[in-house]
Amino acid sequence: MSITRTGRGRSTVVGAALAVSLGAAAVGVSPATAEPSAGAYAPAAERSVVVLELSPATDTAERSITALGGRVTAELPIVGGFSAVVPADALVAVATAAGVRSVEAAPEISFDGAYGQGSGGPSAVYTEVVRADRAWAAGARGQGVGVAVIDTGVNAVGDLAGRVSHSVDFTADQDGVDHFGHGTFVAGLIAGTGSTGAGVRGIAPDAHIVSLKIAGRDGSADITHVIAALQYAVSFKDVHDIDVVNLSLGTDSTQDYRLGLLNLAVERAWTNGLTVVVSASNRGPDAGTISKPADDPFVITVGAVDDRTTPGLGDDRVPAFSAAGPTAANGLAKPDLTAPGTSVVSTRAPGSLADVENPSARIGTQHFVGSGTSFASGIVSGAAALVLSRDPGLTPDQVKARLVDTARTGPVTDVHRVGAGWLDAEAATLSTSLRAANQGLSLSRGSGTLQESRGSDAVRITTGTVLDPLLGPLPILTVVGGDLTAQNLLFDYDELRSGEWSASRWYESDWSASRWYASRWYASRWYASRWYASRWYGADWQ
């Protein structure tokens, strides 16, 4: 299949050559109709890891992994390494192999959304609350702007018909289909067209969605998928006209952002021209509950407000689940601003896990209702697309400044709960300010471990030591039993509807039994042609 898209002065053709290079990871324009694939799974005797390299510009470490019986599944120059599947009994040898700086087990991540209406009832007035309708009247509808949704996939159904320009599946499903329902819901808030006639429309109805699927039916994902998707967004941003990245996900890690690999990855996306919008987390209301990578000072971190189904701000409130700053490790002011995120109505993914488990959340046949900072993040991503459709030359720092500087003051003024205030999409879009945010900030060096970025879910044991040339013998940490257990944050929907929030209920889906990590989920090693050959990581950032 060949896709031609023209936007923001760029005309590109995605043809057979790219399709071949992507292999099975590439999915067509309308993934909603694709049949699920069983995928290829890593045997239980193998482990999925991230290998950080001493010299990322060489293939010394890759050769070492291959010689030890492992295989590279994805190059990740965005963090100076690659992901791989290695024999379980070779972990110690891998960690001490030539060219290897460190080896990390692949951690998980959770999404910040729940389904079912809150005490105020379903709300579809969010476009009026944030004044997106006024931006449309001024001619800004997100045209020519692409938003990469790194999530559970996006189905081109209902109001999203024709809005998904490209889809890549980083999971073993290899079908691009949103079997969980979260990504489709988020995408509807960003670019839903209102074509179903129900009066439900996204903030930027003329923007296009690039779906980067990182989680399967149970909604579980890990940081390696997120980093790989960020890598893809950076490397193919011109091919698919990607301008904004939405991350409605996070971990509870309290690691210093200057050390985090995930922080490093989002900052690399940011400094390569992508405006990154991240949900604050649903772990509020206590201070220090901002998730990672929302704790990063560069990105746009979004908290949620309850619009009470009215366009005015006077009766709005901040729901208890919305995370509060300052950030736990660095004491940084977060979130940056807020947007509606309680009982908002968006696109339904029929047959998905969220849809099946929450029938009371269905609104007619095409829509669904949900709450969470995930969805507030989607609304702000849509607003960023409006800003860029009117002024495509802005940098991410300038986009952030316009969104933050034009935020409206609402009934809650605690900066640790609402940041600069309520999103005003019209004012941000019509602003002519060229002020750049983030001046004087320190970039992450990514010198910490993935386990630290992962947060509290890891159970680790020492299985040996690695001789570090600077620090001497260091322990090798792995997960008890040798397997990872995917965990996904669940909410008590009865408590949610009554205004309470249960954020401590976790379940174990034991995906180690099915190993939804594909043994070659990058199929024909579409990084093998070294498409990052411009050596953009060659600058001194290692």
C-alpha positions as CSV (number, residue, x, y, z in Angstrom):
1,M,0.0,0.0,0.0
2,S,1.2,3.5,-0.8
3,I,0.2,6.6,1.1
4,T,0.6,10.1,-0.2
5,R,0.2,13.0,2.2
6,T,0.9,16.7,1.8
7,G,0.9,18.9,4.8
8,R,2.7,22.0,6.2
9,G,4.7,22.4,3.0
10,R,5.9,18.8,2.8
11,S,4.9,16.2,0.3
12,T,5.9,12.6,1.0
13,V,5.2,9.2,-0.4
14,V,5.2,6.0,1.7
15,G,5.7,3.3,-0.8
16,A,6.8,-0.3,-1.3
17,A,10.4,0.3,-0.2
18,L,9.3,1.6,3.2
19,A,6.8,-1.2,3.6
20,V,9.5,-3.8,2.9
21,S,11.8,-2.1,5.4
22,L,9.1,-2.1,8.1
23,G,8.2,-5.7,7.5
24,A,5.3,-7.1,9.6
25,A,5.4,-4.0,11.9
26,A,3.7,-1.8,9.3
27,V,-0.1,-1.8,9.2
28,G,-2.4,-0.2,6.7
29,V,-4.4,3.0,7.0
30,S,-7.4,1.4,8.6
31,P,-6.2,-1.1,11.2
32,A,-9.7,-1.5,12.7
33,T,-10.6,-4.2,10.2
34,A,-7.4,-6.2,10.4
35,E,-7.5,-9.7,11.7
36,P,-5.5,-10.4,14.9
37,S,-2.2,-12.2,14.4
38,A,-0.9,-14.8,16.8
39,G,2.6,-13.3,16.4
40,A,5.9,-14.9,17.2
41,Y,6.8,-15.2,20.9
42,A,10.0,-15.5,22.7
43,P,10.5,-18.9,24.4
44,A,10.4,-19.0,28.2
45,A,14.1,-19.6,28.3
46,E,14.7,-16.2,26.7
47,R,14.6,-12.7,28.3
48,S,13.8,-9.3,26.8
49,V,16.3,-6.7,27.7
50,V,17.6,-3.3,26.8
51,V,21.3,-3.1,26.1
52,L,23.0,0.3,26.5
53,E,26.2,0.6,24.5
54,L,29.6,2.0,25.3
55,S,29.9,3.2,21.6
56,P,26.4,3.6,20.1
57,A,27.8,4.5,16.7
58,T,29.4,1.0,16.3
59,D,27.9,-2.5,16.2
60,T,30.3,-4.0,18.7
61,A,27.6,-4.7,21.3
62,E,25.2,-6.1,18.6
63,R,27.8,-8.5,17.5
64,S,28.4,-9.6,21.1
65,I,24.8,-10.3,21.7
66,T,24.5,-12.3,18.5
67,A,27.6,-14.3,19.4
68,L,25.9,-15.2,22.8
69,G,22.8,-16.6,21.0
70,G,20.7,-13.4,21.4
71,R,19.1,-11.3,18.7
72,V,18.6,-7.6,18.4
73,T,14.9,-6.6,18.1
74,A,15.2,-2.9,17.7
75,E,17.9,-0.3,17.5
76,L,17.2,2.6,20.0
77,P,19.8,5.3,19.3
78,I,17.5,7.7,21.1
79,V,18.9,6.3,24.3
80,G,22.2,5.0,23.0
81,G,21.3,1.3,22.8
82,F,19.0,-1.4,21.5
83,S,16.5,-3.9,22.7
84,A,17.2,-7.6,22.4
85,V,16.1,-11.1,23.3
86,V,18.8,-13.2,25.0
87,P,19.1,-16.7,26.5
88,A,18.2,-16.5,30.2
89,D,21.4,-18.4,31.1
90,A,23.5,-15.8,29.2
91,L,22.5,-12.7,31.2
92,V,25.7,-12.5,33.1
93,A,27.8,-13.0,29.9
94,V,25.7,-10.4,28.1
95,A,26.3,-7.8,30.8
96,T,30.1,-8.2,30.6
97,A,30.3,-8.5,26.8
98,A,32.3,-6.3,24.6
99,G,30.7,-3.0,23.8
100,V,28.0,-3.3,26.5
101,R,27.7,-0.5,29.1
102,S,24.8,-2.1,31.0
103,V,21.8,-4.5,30.5
104,E,18.3,-3.8,31.9
105,A,15.2,-6.0,32.1
106,A,12.3,-4.6,30.2
107,P,9.9,-2.8,32.6
108,E,6.2,-2.0,32.3
109,I,4.1,1.1,32.2
110,S,0.4,1.9,32.9
111,F,-2.2,4.1,31.2
112,D,-4.0,6.9,32.9
113,G,-7.7,6.3,32.1
114,A,-10.8,4.6,33.4
115,Y,-14.3,4.2,32.0
116,G,-17.7,4.9,33.3
117,Q,-19.3,8.3,34.2
118,G,-18.5,10.3,37.3
119,S,-21.0,12.1,39.5
120,G,-21.6,14.9,37.0
121,G,-22.7,12.7,34.1
122,P,-21.3,12.4,30.6
123,S,-19.7,15.5,29.2
124,A,-19.3,16.4,25.5
125,V,-18.9,20.2,26.1
126,Y,-15.1,20.1,26.4
127,T,-14.6,21.7,23.0
128,E,-16.5,24.7,24.3
129,V,-14.8,24.6,27.7
130,V,-11.4,25.0,26.1
131,R,-12.8,27.3,23.4
132,A,-11.7,25.1,20.5
133,D,-14.8,25.9,18.7
134,R,-13.7,29.6,18.5
135,A,-10.3,28.5,17.1
136,W,-12.2,26.6,14.4
137,A,-14.1,29.7,13.5
138,A,-10.7,31.5,13.0
139,G,-9.7,28.8,10.5
140,A,-7.5,26.6,12.7
141,R,-8.7,23.0,12.7
142,G,-5.4,21.1,12.9
143,Q,-5.0,20.8,9.2
144,G,-1.6,19.5,8.1
145,V,-0.6,18.5,11.6
146,G,0.1,14.9,12.6
147,V,-0.3,13.7,16.2
148,A,1.5,10.4,17.1
149,V,-0.6,8.6,19.7
150,I,1.7,6.2,21.6
151,D,-0.9,4.0,23.2
152,T,-2.9,0.8,22.8
153,G,-3.5,1.4,19.1
154,V,-6.1,3.4,17.3
155,N,-9.1,2.0,15.4
156,A,-10.3,4.1,12.5
157,V,-14.0,3.8,13.6
158,G,-16.8,6.2,14.1
159,D,-15.5,9.8,14.3
160,L,-12.0,8.6,13.5
161,A,-12.9,7.2,10.1
162,G,-10.3,8.6,7.7
163,R,-8.2,10.2,10.4
164,V,-5.6,7.5,10.9
165,S,-2.9,8.1,8.3
166,H,-0.5,5.4,9.4
167,S,-0.2,2.7,12.1
168,V,2.8,0.7,13.4
169,D,2.4,-2.1,15.9
170,F,5.3,-2.7,18.3
171,T,3.6,-5.7,20.1
172,A,3.3,-9.3,19.2
173,D,-0.3,-8.7,17.9
174,Q,1.2,-7.2,14.7
175,D,-2.3,-6.0,13.6
176,G,-2.5,-2.4,14.7
177,V,-5.9,-3.0,16.3
178,D,-6.8,-1.4,19.6
179,H,-8.0,-4.4,21.6
180,F,-7.9,-2.5,24.8
181,G,-9.9,0.7,23.8
182,H,-7.7,3.4,25.5
183,G,-5.8,4.7,22.4
184,T,-9.0,5.0,20.3
185,F,-10.7,7.0,23.0
186,V,-7.7,9.3,23.3
187,A,-7.4,9.8,19.6
188,G,-11.1,10.7,19.3
189,L,-10.5,13.5,21.8
190,I,-7.7,14.7,19.6
191,A,-9.0,14.4,16.1
192,G,-12.6,13.1,16.1
193,T,-14.5,14.6,13.1
194,G,-18.0,14.6,14.5
195,S,-19.1,12.6,11.4
196,T,-21.4,10.4,13.4
197,G,-23.7,13.3,13.9
198,A,-23.8,12.9,17.7
199,G,-22.3,16.3,18.4
200,V,-19.0,14.8,19.7
201,R,-15.9,16.2,18.1
202,G,-12.2,16.2,18.8
203,I,-10.2,19.4,19.5
204,A,-8.4,19.3,16.1
205,P,-10.9,17.6,13.7
206,D,-8.7,18.1,10.7
207,A,-5.4,16.7,12.2
208,H,-4.3,13.2,11.3
209,I,-3.4,10.5,13.7
210,V,-0.3,8.3,13.5
211,S,-1.0,5.3,15.7
212,L,2.1,3.8,17.5
213,K,0.7,0.7,19.3
214,I,2.7,-0.4,22.4
215,A,0.2,-2.5,24.3
216,G,-2.0,-5.5,23.7
217,R,-5.5,-6.4,24.9
218,D,-4.7,-6.3,28.7
219,G,-3.4,-2.7,28.3
220,S,0.0,-3.6,29.6
221,A,3.1,-2.1,28.1
222,D,6.7,-1.5,29.1
223,I,9.2,1.3,28.7
224,T,11.1,-0.4,25.8
225,H,8.0,-0.1,23.7
226,V,7.6,3.5,24.6
227,I,11.2,4.3,23.7
228,A,11.0,2.4,20.4
229,A,7.8,4.3,19.5
230,L,9.5,7.6,20.4
231,Q,12.4,6.6,18.2
232,Y,10.0,5.9,15.4
233,A,8.3,9.2,15.8
234,V,11.6,11.1,15.6
235,S,13.0,9.2,12.7
236,F,9.8,9.2,10.6
237,K,8.4,12.6,11.6
238,D,8.9,14.1,8.1
239,V,7.6,11.0,6.4
240,H,4.3,11.0,8.3
241,D,4.2,14.8,9.1
242,I,4.3,14.1,12.8
243,D,4.4,17.3,14.9
244,V,2.9,16.3,18.3
245,V,3.3,13.2,20.4
246,N,0.7,12.2,23.0
247,L,1.8,10.0,25.9
248,S,-1.3,9.2,28.1
249,L,0.8,6.9,30.3
250,G,3.5,6.8,32.9
251,T,5.2,5.0,35.8
252,D,5.3,5.9,39.5
253,S,9.1,6.2,39.4
254,T,10.6,8.9,41.6
255,Q,14.0,8.8,39.9
256,D,15.7,12.2,39.1
257,Y,14.6,13.2,35.7
258,R,18.2,14.0,34.8
259,L,19.0,10.3,35.1
260,G,16.0,8.7,33.5
261,L,16.2,6.9,30.2
262,L,12.6,7.5,29.5
263,N,13.2,11.2,30.3
264,L,16.1,11.2,27.9
265,A,13.9,9.7,25.2
266,V,11.1,12.3,25.5
267,E,13.7,15.1,25.6
268,R,15.3,13.7,22.4
269,A,11.9,13.8,20.7
270,W,11.4,17.4,22.0
271,T,14.7,18.7,20.8
272,N,14.1,17.0,17.4
273,G,11.0,19.2,16.9
274,L,8.2,17.2,18.4
275,T,5.8,18.7,20.9
276,V,5.4,16.0,23.6
277,V,2.2,16.1,25.8
278,V,2.1,13.8,28.8
279,S,-0.7,12.9,31.3
280,A,0.1,13.9,34.9
281,S,-1.2,10.5,36.3
282,N,-4.2,9.4,38.2
283,R,-2.5,8.9,41.5
284,G,-3.6,12.2,43.1
285,P,-4.5,14.2,45.1
286,D,-1.3,14.1,47.2
287,A,1.8,16.1,46.4
288,G,4.6,14.3,44.6
289,T,2.3,12.1,42.5
290,I,3.3,13.3,39.1
291,S,4.3,10.3,37.0
292,K,7.3,9.7,34.8
293,P,7.9,11.0,32.1
294,A,5.4,13.8,33.1
295,D,8.0,14.8,35.7
296,D,10.2,16.0,32.9
297,P,10.4,19.8,32.8
298,F,10.6,20.0,29.0
299,V,7.3,18.2,28.2
300,I,3.8,19.6,28.6
301,T,2.3,17.9,31.6
302,V,-1.5,17.9,31.9
303,G,-3.8,17.5,34.9
304,A,-7.5,16.9,34.7
305,V,-10.5,19.1,35.7
306,D,-14.2,18.2,36.0
307,D,-16.2,20.6,33.7
308,R,-19.5,19.6,35.4
309,T,-21.0,19.4,31.9
310,T,-21.1,23.2,31.6
311,P,-19.0,25.4,29.3
312,G,-18.3,27.9,32.0
313,L,-15.5,27.5,34.5
314,G,-17.3,28.7,37.6
315,D,-18.5,25.3,38.8
316,D,-15.4,23.3,37.7
317,R,-13.4,21.4,40.2
318,V,-10.2,19.3,40.2
319,P,-11.0,15.6,40.7
320,A,-9.2,13.8,43.4
321,F,-7.5,11.4,41.0
322,S,-5.6,14.1,39.2
323,A,-1.9,14.1,40.2
324,A,-0.3,17.0,42.1
325,G,3.2,18.5,42.1
326,P,5.8,19.3,42.9
327,T,7.7,16.4,41.3
328,A,8.9,13.9,43.9
329,A,12.6,13.8,42.9
330,N,13.3,17.3,41.7
331,G,10.6,19.5,43.3
332,L,9.6,20.9,40.0
333,A,6.3,22.7,39.4
334,K,3.9,20.4,37.6
335,P,1.4,20.0,36.0
336,D,1.8,22.8,33.4
337,L,-1.9,23.2,32.9
338,T,-5.2,21.4,33.0
339,A,-8.0,20.3,30.7
340,P,-11.3,18.5,31.0
341,G,-10.8,14.8,32.0
342,T,-13.8,13.7,34.0
343,S,-16.7,11.8,32.3
344,V,-15.6,13.1,28.8
345,V,-17.3,11.4,25.8
346,S,-15.1,10.1,22.9
347,T,-14.8,7.3,20.4
348,R,-15.7,3.8,21.4
349,A,-13.7,0.8,20.3
350,P,-16.4,-1.9,20.0
351,G,-15.3,-5.3,21.3
352,S,-12.2,-4.0,23.1
353,L,-11.5,-5.0,26.7
354,A,-12.6,-1.6,28.0
355,D,-15.8,-1.8,26.0
356,V,-16.7,-5.4,27.1
357,E,-15.9,-4.8,30.7
358,N,-17.7,-1.5,31.0
359,P,-21.0,-1.7,29.1
360,S,-22.5,1.1,31.3
361,A,-19.9,3.5,29.8
362,R,-21.3,3.2,26.3
363,I,-23.0,6.2,24.8
364,G,-25.1,5.0,21.9
365,T,-23.3,2.8,19.4
366,Q,-20.3,5.0,18.6
367,H,-19.2,6.6,21.8
368,F,-17.9,5.9,25.3
369,V,-17.4,7.9,28.5
370,G,-14.2,7.9,30.6
371,S,-12.2,9.8,33.2
372,G,-8.5,10.3,33.7
373,T,-5.6,12.6,33.0
374,S,-5.0,10.4,29.9
375,F,-8.0,12.2,28.3
376,A,-7.1,15.6,29.5
377,S,-3.7,15.0,27.8
378,G,-5.4,14.1,24.5
379,I,-7.4,17.4,24.6
380,V,-4.2,19.4,25.1
381,S,-2.5,17.5,22.2
382,G,-5.4,18.6,20.1
383,A,-4.9,22.2,21.1
384,A,-1.2,21.9,20.2
385,A,-2.3,20.8,16.8
386,L,-4.5,23.8,16.5
387,V,-1.6,26.1,17.4
388,L,0.7,24.4,14.8
389,S,-2.0,24.4,12.1
390,R,-2.1,28.2,12.3
391,D,1.7,28.8,12.8
392,P,3.6,25.7,11.6
393,G,7.0,27.2,12.2
394,L,6.8,27.2,16.0
395,T,9.3,25.1,18.0
396,P,8.0,22.9,20.8
397,D,9.2,25.4,23.4
398,Q,7.1,28.1,21.7
399,V,4.1,25.9,21.5
400,K,4.4,25.1,25.2
401,A,4.8,28.8,26.0
402,R,1.6,29.7,24.1
403,L,-0.4,27.0,25.8
404,V,0.8,27.9,29.3
405,D,0.8,31.6,29.0
406,T,-2.7,31.8,27.7
407,A,-4.3,29.4,30.2
408,R,-7.3,30.8,32.0
409,T,-7.7,31.2,35.8
410,G,-10.4,28.9,37.1
411,P,-11.9,28.4,40.6
412,V,-8.9,26.4,41.7
413,T,-5.6,28.3,41.8
414,D,-3.2,25.9,43.5
415,V,-0.3,25.7,41.0
416,H,0.5,22.2,42.2
417,R,-3.0,21.0,41.1
418,V,-3.7,23.1,38.0
419,G,-0.4,24.7,37.0
420,A,-1.0,27.8,34.9
421,G,-4.7,27.0,34.9
422,W,-7.4,25.9,32.4
423,L,-6.5,25.3,28.7
424,D,-7.7,28.1,26.4
425,A,-7.2,26.7,22.9
426,E,-8.5,29.8,21.2
427,A,-6.1,32.2,22.9
428,A,-3.2,29.9,22.4
429,T,-4.0,29.5,18.7
430,L,-4.4,33.2,18.0
431,S,-1.4,34.2,20.1
432,T,1.5,35.8,18.2
433,S,4.0,35.4,21.1
434,L,7.3,34.0,20.2
435,R,8.4,33.4,23.7
436,A,10.1,30.1,24.3
437,A,9.6,28.0,27.4
438,N,12.2,25.8,29.1
439,Q,15.1,28.2,28.9
440,G,18.0,27.3,31.1
441,L,16.8,23.8,31.9
442,S,19.2,20.9,32.3
443,L,18.8,18.0,29.9
444,S,18.7,14.4,31.1
445,R,21.8,12.4,30.6
446,G,20.0,9.0,30.8
447,S,22.6,7.6,33.1
448,G,20.1,5.9,35.4
449,T,18.6,2.4,34.9
450,L,15.4,1.4,33.3
451,Q,14.5,-0.4,36.5
452,E,14.7,3.0,38.3
453,S,12.5,4.5,35.5
454,R,10.1,1.7,35.9
455,G,9.1,2.5,39.5
456,S,7.9,0.3,42.3
457,D,6.7,-2.7,40.4
458,A,10.0,-4.5,40.0
459,V,11.0,-7.3,42.4
460,R,14.7,-7.7,42.0
461,I,17.3,-10.2,43.1
462,T,21.1,-10.1,42.6
463,T,22.3,-12.8,40.2
464,G,25.9,-11.8,39.8
465,T,28.2,-8.8,39.4
466,V,29.4,-6.7,36.5
467,L,32.9,-5.1,36.5
468,D,32.3,-1.4,35.7
469,P,35.6,0.3,34.5
470,L,34.9,3.3,36.8
471,L,32.8,2.0,39.7
472,G,34.2,-1.5,40.1
473,P,32.0,-4.6,40.8
474,L,28.2,-3.8,40.4
475,P,25.3,-6.2,41.0
476,I,23.3,-7.6,38.1
477,L,19.6,-7.2,39.0
478,T,16.9,-9.3,37.4
479,V,13.3,-10.2,38.2
480,V,12.5,-13.0,40.6
481,G,11.8,-16.2,38.7
482,G,13.4,-14.7,35.6
483,D,10.0,-13.5,34.1
484,L,8.3,-10.2,34.0
485,T,4.7,-9.9,35.0
486,A,2.7,-7.2,33.3
487,Q,0.6,-5.2,35.6
488,N,-2.1,-2.7,34.8
489,L,-3.8,-0.1,37.0
490,L,-7.5,-0.9,37.5
491,F,-10.0,1.3,39.1
492,D,-13.1,0.7,41.2
493,Y,-15.8,2.0,38.8
494,D,-18.5,2.2,41.6
495,E,-16.1,4.3,43.7
496,L,-15.3,6.4,40.6
497,R,-19.0,7.1,39.9
498,S,-19.5,8.2,43.5
499,G,-16.6,10.6,43.3
500,E,-14.0,8.4,45.1
501,W,-10.9,6.9,43.4
502,S,-9.2,3.7,44.1
503,A,-5.7,3.8,42.7
504,S,-4.1,0.9,44.6
505,R,-5.8,-2.1,42.9
506,W,-3.4,-3.9,40.7
507,Y,-3.8,-7.3,39.1
508,E,-1.3,-9.7,37.6
509,S,-2.1,-10.8,34.1
510,D,1.0,-13.1,33.9
511,W,1.8,-12.3,30.4
512,S,5.0,-14.2,30.8
513,A,2.8,-17.2,30.0
514,S,2.0,-16.0,26.5
515,R,5.2,-13.8,26.1
516,W,3.5,-11.1,24.0
517,Y,7.0,-9.8,23.3
518,A,7.4,-10.9,19.7
519,S,10.7,-12.7,19.0
520,R,11.2,-10.3,16.1
521,W,8.5,-7.7,16.5
522,Y,10.6,-5.5,14.3
523,A,10.2,-8.3,11.7
524,S,13.0,-7.8,9.1
525,R,15.0,-5.5,11.4
526,W,13.8,-2.4,9.9
527,Y,16.5,-0.6,11.8
528,A,19.0,-2.9,10.1
529,S,19.5,-0.4,7.2
530,R,20.7,2.0,10.0
531,W,18.1,4.6,9.0
532,Y,19.5,6.8,11.7
533,A,22.7,6.8,9.6
534,S,22.8,10.6,9.7
535,R,24.3,9.8,13.1
536,W,22.0,12.3,14.8
537,Y,23.1,10.8,18.1
538,G,26.7,11.4,17.1
539,A,26.7,14.7,19.0
540,D,28.0,14.6,22.6
541,W,24.9,13.4,24.4
542,Q,26.0,9.9,25.4
